[in-house]
Amino acid sequence: MQVLPPADYAKAMKLELLLEELIEIAQKPKTDFALSLNMTPSGLSKILTGKRVPVLKERRAFTKQAADYFAEAIYSPKCYLKLEKVFPVIYDFESKGDLQQFLIYAIDYALDEAYIGENHLKMEYADRAMYYLGRKPVLNHICLLLSDYTIKNGDGPAEWFGYLPFLDPAYSKIFKKVILQGGERIPGAILNIYFDEVILEGSLGGSGFLALIAGLQKRIDLNFWRIFEDMGQSFLLLKGQFLLLFSTQIDGTPLLTPIFNKTYLAIFYNLLTKRETQKISYSRREVIEYLENNPDYVSELMNKEMNSVYNFISIGYLLEREELLSTRCNDGLIELIWGLLQSVLVKDTMFHVSYAAMERFVATGKAIVPLAGAVAFPPQDRASYLGRFGSYLAGGSDQDKAKINNSDLNNLALFCYENLNIVYAVEDCCQREWFHVFHTNKIAESLSKERELSSIDFSPEIWEAYQNALSFNFS
């Protein structure tokens, strides 16, 4: 290891700052904390001011006693919400023991940083690394490492690359637990996720996958890439910072190995970018540019058989052409969009809509128009706009082809063609939107199975009851 100037560690996770934050969250006096550690207030003060670090022989006892103390003081249902400032990446603790174990890892992590800084070691060129074995150690370290980086570099750009083990049962539960706290968008953050054919056919499914897309895109720009050769090792790379390697042992135990060696990170990134890939995620600008250069594509899409559409946002299928003129699109693009939206209603397409999407329309008055923004309706006109769907049902459409369901999903829709599932995602303010184009039926098939028992067929009577309930709840 090489010597690192002390100034370079100014941003590292500091033990004293972690303890100060935990004391504040626990709302306990420092004297009480010192007594729990069998330490004098002056001894604790030296640690909290960064003048002293517990020596190695004290480490185990110090870590456990501190974790026990804070777990006892902080734990309650959903207590992870209290920890947002110090752990922006975390998970929901099922018990006080869960929180205690997490805090042991957190304090150990901060102590490692303190010892490295005290000895002026430079980890960026180390050729050795720790490993983390077992679901809880892997989960804890993922949260700590990502929280530490987020706090230190929250305002800076970050480019992530992941070939993640979605199919591996050892990791699927781990990834589902991870929570990104806070609602603000991380500027300059991009996550690139790679999929091969096996993962495309085996892991893309249902509301869980759609919720992943919706959740991530609230915070970062998300790109999916199709690959045509086996990546071999599952990984998560933060360009120029660290690489996490995910593997599974013979008994199914997960093993996480973090790598910080700058030279190897550069080599890994260089090899990764040389792989044959196909981008399957597109921004609004990219889609508009493609349509301008390929004006026949919409006609080709309209001629394809659309099996179903799932609406977890209020898309303006029933807008009049004149109403679309209030959006920012040019007339040529408006014609393409209007034609595509109309084709959903006139074809033999299974039309699914969530009750929550209709609630949000009544509350906000926004009918979303992909690529164009939103058409806003004043409160007095919202019920009449919803009434257009009643007219559509009464106009001879096959009512068995329209279903309503309850879902917590929001800000996206799924258009399902044969061997083509298009996920449309949009921000609340409609400033950003994305199209993820998956050449598979698996997302739709999985979602259909999930919704089969929870969906209700539309009828004029049911629709009238829903309209009355919506009008009453938001009047």
PEPE-V887262 format. One record per backbone hydrogen bond with DSSP energy under -1.0 kcal/mol. CO is the residue of the C=O (numbers start at 0). NH is the residue of the N-H. Records with the same first field share a line. If there is no record, write none. Layout:
CO->NH + NH
This chain:
1->121
4->7
5->8
6->9
13->17
14->18
15->19
16->20
17->21
18->22
19->23
20->24
21->25
22->26 + 27
28->32
29->33
30->34
31->35
32->36
33->38
34->37
39->43
40->44
41->45
42->46
43->47
44->48
45->50 + 51
46->49
54->57
57->61
58->62
59->63
60->64
61->65
62->66
63->67
64->68
65->69
66->70
67->71
68->72
69->73
70->74
75->78
77->80
78->81
79->82
80->83
82->86
87->180
89->178
94->98
95->99
96->100
97->101
98->102
99->103
100->104
101->105
102->106
103->107
104->108
105->109
106->110
107->111
108->112
109->113
110->114
111->115
112->116
113->117
114->118
115->120
116->119
119->3
122->125
123->261
131->255
133->137
134->138
135->139
136->140
137->141
138->142
139->143
140->144
141->145
142->146
143->147
144->148
145->149
146->150
147->151
148->152
152->155
157->189
158->238
159->191
160->236
161->193
162->234
163->165
167->170 + 171
170->174
171->175
172->176
178->89
185->188
187->157
188->220
189->159
190->222
191->161
192->224
194->226
195->199
196->200
197->201
198->202
204->208
205->209
206->210
207->211
208->212
209->213
210->214
211->215
212->216
215->218 + 219
218->185
220->190
222->192
223->279
224->194
225->277
230->232
233->245
234->162
235->243
236->160
237->240 + 241
241->237
242->258
243->235
244->256
246->254
248->251
252->248
253->133
254->246
255->131
256->244
258->242
260->264
261->265
262->266
263->267
264->268
265->269
266->270
267->271
268->272
271->274
277->225
279->436
281->434
282->286
283->287
284->288
285->289
286->290
287->291
288->292
289->293
293->296
295->299
296->300
297->301
298->302
306->349
307->415
308->351
309->413
310->353
312->314
313->367
314->316
315->318
319->323
322->325
323->326
329->333
330->334
331->335
332->336
333->337
334->338
335->339
336->340
337->341
338->342
341->345
342->346
346->348
349->308
350->402
351->310
352->404
353->357
354->358
355->359
356->360
357->361
358->362
359->363
360->364
364->376
366->374
367->315
368->371 + 372
371->327
372->368
374->366
377->380
380->384
381->385
382->386
384->387
385->388
386->390
387->391
388->392
389->393
397->400
398->401
400->350
401->457
402->352
403->455
404->354
410->425
411->311
412->423
413->309
414->421
415->306 + 307
416->419
419->416
420->437
421->414
422->435
423->412
424->433
426->429
431->426
433->424
434->281
435->422
437->420 + 439
440->444
441->445
442->446
443->447
444->448
445->449
446->450
447->451
450->454
455->403
458->462
459->463
460->464
461->465
462->466
463->467
464->468
465->469
466->470
467->471
468->472
469->473
